């Protein structure tokens, strides 16, 4: 099992940080800035402590927000996770790790995760601030998601596609070929969840068109969850 032709970039694993009580307490009243950075992929990244959670933002989007990352909190609440045979999970667009965080802490699920995150700064922050809080095994790869899925020979019970650059999904991750490749990485009865914006009228129009003209042509039984500002598309 594994990803045969893929060698990720590497970085020195930073020491984990635990926030002092006073910062956590104050974060329920005002954001506590922790980090900011500009990268090639994300010219403006901000990490703060907000309501006791690590919140990663760009000017137009929230990338991660612990168990308050509502589009997936609402999605997982609609799924009967306890009765699903899920062991191995692939997350494309890992961010700070909101998804494994909420699945472990809020939904009490024990899975093994492979996370793919292209932005090395975000991966560094995820390792520094969040992953040490989890008991679940997480393998974090710094890579382009297309390169990763093309070379991956492992199969997963749950794949979560959550790739955004600011508030836009790069076009290559909307192509039929990419969706077909994701389908090939699913185990029998595996689940694909694909996050899309649907807040503004233009967003909803684009998401509806993508769902009808592209997603449903690859996954014939596709459906979606409307989670107040986002649609999370499902392969059945």
N, C-alpha and C positions, 0 to 999 in steps of 0.2 A: 504494500500500500504506500501511497505517497505521491509526490509530484516529481516525475522523472527528470525532466530537462531543466528544472527550475532551481536557480540558486539565488536566494534573496540578498539584497544589500544587508549589511549588518551594522549595528551600532553597539556601543558599550552600554550594558544594562545599568541604568542609573539606580542609586539607592532609593528605596521606597520612602515616601513621605506620609506622615500622619499629621493631620491638622490639629492644632491645639484647640481645646474646648471653646475658648473665647472667640476664635474665628468662626467656628461652626455655629455658635450661638448668634453672633452678630449677623451671619449670613441670612438669617430668617427675617432680618429687617432691611438689609442692604447688601448688594453684591460686594464680595471681597475679592479684588483682583489678585491673581496669582501669577499669570504668565501672559506674555503677548509675543507674537512673532510674525514675520513676513516670510513666506516661502514662495517658490516658483509656482506651485499649484494654488496656494492660498495667500494672496498678498496681505490679508489682514486676519489674523487668528487671535482670539482672546479666550483665555481660560480664567474662570472665576469660580468662587464658591457661592452657590445660590441655594438657599433653603436647605443647607446641609449637604448638597450634592455638587459634584463637579459639573460645570456647565461650559461646554465648548461652543463658541459662536464665531460666525463670520458676519459681515455687515447685513446680510439678508437671510441668514439661516441659523438654526440651532443644529449642530452636528451631534452633540451628545448631552444628556442631562439625567444620567442615572435612571432610576425607576420613574422619573417624571418626563421621560422621553415619550410623550403621550401617544403618538401614532402607533408605536409597538406595544405600549402598555395596554391600549384598547384592543389591539389585534390579538394579543395573547389571551386577553380576558374572554375573547369570543371562541377560542379554541379549547377543546377539552384535553389539555396537555397531559393530564394524569393518565389518560387512556390511550395516548399515542406512544408508539414504539420509537422513541427518539433517543439516540445515543450520540451520534456524530453530527455536528453542526458546522456549516461553513458560513462565514459572515464576510461579505464583500462590501468594503467601506466600513471598517471596524470602528473608526473614531476612537473615543476614549474607552469603549467597551460597555456602553449602556445596555446592550442586549444581553450579554452574559450576566451582567450585574443584576438586571431586573429578573431574569429567569431564575437565577440562584436565590436572590434575596427576597423578591416579592412572590414569585410563583413556586419556589421551593423545588426546583428541578435540577437534577444533577446530569449534566451533559459534558461531552468533550468538544472543545471548540478549536477550529482553525480560523484565524482572522486574517484578512488581507487589507492592508492599509498602505497606500502609495506615499503619503506624506510622512517623511521620516520624523519630523517634529511632533506630529500627532501621535505617532507610534511611541516615541520617547516619552511623551507626557502620559500616555495610557499605561506604560510600564511603571513610570515613576509614581503615579497618583492612584491608579485604580486596580491594576491586576493583583497587587499584593493583598487586596482585601478579599479576593476570591479563593475558594478552595478548589473550584473547578479547574481542570487542566486547560490551558490556553496556549496554543502555538501561534504566535503572531509573526506573519510574513510581511516584509516591506517589499511591495511589488505592484506592478500594474496588474489589475484584475484580469484583463484579457489574456495577458501572457500566462498568468497563473492558471486560469481555467483551461486554456489550451493544452497545457503540459501536465495537468493533474490527472492521475490515474486512480485516485481514491474516490469512493462513493459516499454520499451523505444522506442522512435521513431528513435533514432540514437545511435548506439553503436560503439565506436572507440577502437580498440584493438591495443595498442602501447607499449607493454611490452617488454623491453630489459634489459638484464644484460650486461653492456658494449655494445658490438655489436652482442650479441646472444640472441635469443628468447629461454627461457627454454622449454625443450621438452614437459612438461605437457600442455603447451599452444598451442601445435601443434597437439594434439590428437583429434581424431574424436569426442570423448565424450564431450570435451570442446567446440568444434564448435557447436555441437548439443545443448548444454546448452545455448550458446549465442543466437542461433536461437530461443530458447524458450522464451528468454527475450525480443524479438522484438515484438512491436505492429504490427498489420496488415499493410503491406506496409512499415514496418520499414527498415532502412538501417544499414548494418554492413560494417564498413571499417576496414580492417586488414592490418597493416603496416608491410612490409618485406624489408630487404635489397636486392639490386640487382645491386650493384656497380661493384664488381669484378666478374670474370667469375664463380668462385665457388659459390658466393652468388646467382648469377642469376640462375645457375643450380639447386641449392637447392630450390630456390623459385619457379621455374617452376615445379619441381617435387612435391612440396607441393601443389601447385595450382591444378595440374592435378590429382594427386593421392589421395588427401585428401579433399581439400577445395571444389572442384567441385562435389565430391560425396555427400557432405552434402548440398551444395547449387547448385542445378542443373543448374541454369541460371547464374552462377557466371561469373564475368568479372573482369577486373583490369585496373587501371590507371598506366602507366609507367611514373614516375615523376622524371626522371633523377637521377638514383642512388638508387631508391626505387621503388617497386611495392606496390600500395595500392589496395588490393583485395577487391572486392565488392560482395555482395550476389546476385546481379542480373545484 
